[in-house]
């Protein structure tokens, strides 16, 4: 059980990347007061929690409804996570996220965007609750061996979301503390870890499909 929780935490932490979201939060909320930034942080985190919670609770039911086996989704999700890992290792993911954040900021400025809009897009979707995070949660839910472990996964998700909220609230300090070089090193190391985890997902899924 301990191995499962360590694997779940590592997968979700690397996929959602709370520390990496801090600079984008700063860019998106530039010019806001401290109170407005706190409101954006809380609303973005709660919105992301709601979306991820839906897939945590009903992801397996959606797969059953569509006639997709957990093993097939494990292979597909593992491939998706591997692509995300490659982007992290080669520095493409942060660049893509930054571009998405910039486009959203420009859109919000041109329409005198509100705190609610900014919190939902792009912070909650897709920066927190993106396709990779959703895939990881469905994969991990399908791997839970019993109800207690499944409930523990919910606790892991809450811890990751709390990390996102903490990263948003401390974004300016995190950026000053890490610096550009440290952020690049950490992102690439986490990318290698995610690549290994995603290969394990694919291998487990293929072996299960072959046995079936």
C-alpha positions as CSV (number, residue, x, y, z in Angstrom):
1,X,0.0,0.0,0.0
2,X,2.9,2.4,0.8
3,X,4.4,1.8,-2.6
4,X,1.0,2.6,-4.2
5,X,0.7,6.0,-2.3
6,X,4.3,6.9,-3.1
7,X,3.7,6.2,-6.8
8,X,0.4,8.1,-6.8
9,X,1.9,11.1,-5.1
10,X,4.9,11.2,-7.4
11,X,2.7,10.8,-10.5
12,X,0.3,13.5,-9.6
13,X,2.9,15.9,-8.3
14,X,4.9,15.6,-11.4
15,X,1.9,15.8,-13.7
16,X,0.2,18.8,-12.1
17,X,3.6,20.4,-11.1
18,X,2.5,22.9,-8.3
19,X,5.9,24.6,-8.2
20,X,6.0,25.1,-11.9
21,X,2.5,26.7,-11.8
22,X,3.8,29.5,-9.5
23,X,5.5,31.7,-12.2
24,X,2.5,31.4,-14.5
25,X,0.2,32.4,-11.6
26,X,2.4,35.5,-11.1
27,X,2.2,36.4,-14.8
28,X,-1.6,36.0,-15.0
29,X,-2.2,38.0,-11.8
30,X,0.3,40.7,-12.5
31,X,-1.1,44.1,-11.4
32,X,-3.7,42.5,-9.0
33,X,-3.9,43.4,-5.3
34,X,-2.8,40.8,-2.8
35,X,-6.5,40.2,-1.8
36,X,-7.5,39.6,-5.5
37,X,-4.6,37.2,-5.9
38,X,-5.8,35.2,-2.9
39,X,-9.3,35.1,-4.4
40,X,-8.0,33.9,-7.7
41,X,-5.8,31.2,-6.0
42,X,-8.6,29.9,-3.9
43,X,-11.2,29.8,-6.7
44,X,-8.7,28.2,-9.2
45,X,-7.8,25.5,-6.7
46,X,-11.4,24.7,-5.7
47,X,-12.5,24.6,-9.4
48,X,-9.6,22.3,-10.2
49,X,-10.5,20.1,-7.2
50,X,-14.1,19.8,-8.4
51,X,-13.1,18.7,-11.9
52,X,-10.5,16.2,-10.7
53,X,-13.0,15.0,-8.0
54,X,-15.5,14.2,-10.7
55,X,-13.0,11.9,-12.5
56,X,-11.8,10.5,-9.3
57,X,-15.4,9.5,-8.4
58,X,-16.8,8.7,-11.8
59,X,-13.9,8.1,-14.1
60,X,-14.2,4.3,-13.9
61,X,-18.0,4.5,-14.6
62,X,-17.3,6.6,-17.7
63,X,-14.9,4.0,-19.0
64,X,-17.4,1.2,-18.3
65,X,-20.1,3.2,-20.1
66,X,-17.9,3.6,-23.2
67,X,-16.8,0.0,-23.1
68,X,-13.1,0.9,-22.5
69,X,-11.2,-1.5,-20.2
70,X,-8.9,-0.1,-17.5
71,X,-5.9,-1.9,-19.1
72,X,-6.6,-0.2,-22.5
73,X,-6.9,3.2,-20.7
74,X,-3.7,2.4,-18.8
75,X,-1.8,2.0,-22.0
76,X,-3.3,5.1,-23.6
77,X,-2.8,7.2,-20.4
78,X,0.7,6.0,-20.0
79,X,1.6,7.1,-23.6
80,X,0.0,10.5,-22.9
81,X,2.0,10.8,-19.7
82,X,5.2,9.8,-21.5
83,X,4.6,12.6,-24.1
84,X,4.2,15.0,-21.2
85,X,7.5,13.7,-19.7
86,X,9.3,14.2,-23.0
87,X,8.1,17.8,-23.1
88,X,9.4,18.4,-19.5
89,X,12.8,16.8,-20.2
90,X,13.3,18.9,-23.4
91,X,11.8,22.1,-21.9
92,X,8.8,22.2,-24.2
93,X,6.0,21.8,-21.6
94,X,6.8,25.0,-19.6
95,X,7.1,26.9,-22.8
96,X,3.7,25.6,-24.0
97,X,2.0,26.4,-20.6
98,X,3.5,29.9,-20.6
99,X,2.1,30.5,-24.1
100,X,-1.3,29.3,-23.1
101,X,-1.2,31.6,-20.0
102,X,-0.1,34.6,-22.1
103,X,-3.0,34.0,-24.6
104,X,-5.4,33.8,-21.7
105,X,-4.0,36.9,-20.1
106,X,-4.4,38.8,-23.4
107,X,-7.9,37.6,-23.8
108,X,-8.8,38.6,-20.3
109,X,-7.3,42.1,-20.8
110,X,-9.2,42.7,-24.0
111,X,-12.5,41.8,-22.4
112,X,-11.7,43.4,-19.0
113,X,-11.6,39.8,-17.6
114,X,-12.8,39.0,-14.2
115,X,-11.3,37.0,-11.3
116,X,-13.8,34.2,-12.0
117,X,-12.7,33.8,-15.6
118,X,-9.0,33.9,-14.8
119,X,-9.4,31.3,-12.1
120,X,-11.3,28.9,-14.3
121,X,-9.2,29.4,-17.5
122,X,-6.4,28.8,-17.7
123,X,-5.5,28.2,-14.0
124,X,-8.1,25.5,-13.2
125,X,-8.4,24.2,-16.8
126,X,-6.0,23.2,-18.1
127,X,-3.1,24.1,-15.8
128,X,-4.4,22.2,-12.8
129,X,-7.0,19.8,-14.2
130,X,-5.4,19.1,-17.5
131,X,-5.7,15.9,-19.7
132,X,-2.6,14.4,-18.1
133,X,-3.8,14.9,-14.6
134,X,-7.2,13.5,-15.4
135,X,-5.7,10.5,-17.1
136,X,-3.4,9.9,-14.1
137,X,-6.3,10.0,-11.7
138,X,-8.3,7.5,-13.7
139,X,-5.3,5.2,-14.0
140,X,-4.5,5.3,-10.3
141,X,-8.1,4.8,-9.4
142,X,-8.2,1.7,-11.5
143,X,-5.1,0.4,-9.7
144,X,-6.4,0.8,-6.2
145,X,-6.6,-2.8,-4.8
146,X,-9.3,-2.0,-2.1
147,X,-11.7,0.6,-0.8
148,X,-9.2,1.9,1.9
149,X,-6.5,2.4,-0.7
150,X,-9.0,4.2,-3.0
151,X,-10.0,6.5,-0.2
152,X,-6.3,7.2,0.5
153,X,-5.9,8.2,-3.2
154,X,-8.5,10.9,-2.5
155,X,-6.3,12.1,0.3
156,X,-3.2,12.2,-2.0
157,X,-5.2,14.3,-4.5
158,X,-6.2,16.8,-1.7
159,X,-2.5,17.1,-0.7
160,X,-1.5,17.9,-4.2
161,X,-4.3,20.5,-4.6
162,X,-3.2,22.0,-1.2
163,X,0.3,22.2,-2.7
164,X,-1.1,24.1,-5.7
165,X,-2.9,26.6,-3.4
166,X,0.3,27.0,-1.3
167,X,2.4,27.5,-4.5
168,X,-0.1,30.2,-5.7
169,X,-0.1,32.0,-2.4
170,X,3.7,31.9,-2.1
171,X,4.4,32.3,-5.9
172,X,6.5,35.4,-5.6
173,X,8.7,33.8,-2.9
174,X,9.1,30.5,-4.8
175,X,10.2,32.3,-8.0
176,X,12.8,34.3,-6.1
177,X,14.0,31.3,-4.1
178,X,14.5,28.8,-7.0
179,X,15.6,31.1,-9.9
180,X,15.5,30.1,-13.5
181,X,18.4,27.5,-13.4
182,X,17.0,25.6,-10.4
183,X,13.5,25.5,-12.0
184,X,15.0,24.0,-15.2
185,X,16.9,21.3,-13.4
186,X,13.9,20.3,-11.2
187,X,11.6,20.2,-14.2
188,X,13.9,17.9,-16.1
189,X,14.5,15.6,-13.2
190,X,10.7,15.3,-12.6
191,X,10.3,14.7,-16.3
192,X,12.6,11.7,-16.2
193,X,10.7,10.3,-13.2
194,X,7.4,10.7,-14.9
195,X,8.8,9.0,-18.0
196,X,9.7,6.0,-15.9
197,X,6.3,5.9,-14.3
198,X,4.5,6.2,-17.6
199,X,6.5,3.3,-19.1
200,X,5.5,1.2,-16.1
201,X,1.8,2.1,-16.7
202,X,2.1,1.0,-20.4
203,X,4.0,-2.2,-19.5
204,X,1.4,-3.2,-16.9
205,X,-1.4,-2.5,-19.3
206,X,0.1,-4.4,-22.2
207,X,0.8,-7.4,-20.0
208,X,-2.7,-7.4,-18.6
209,X,-4.2,-7.2,-22.1
210,X,-2.0,-10.1,-23.2
211,X,-3.1,-12.2,-20.3
212,X,-6.8,-11.4,-21.0
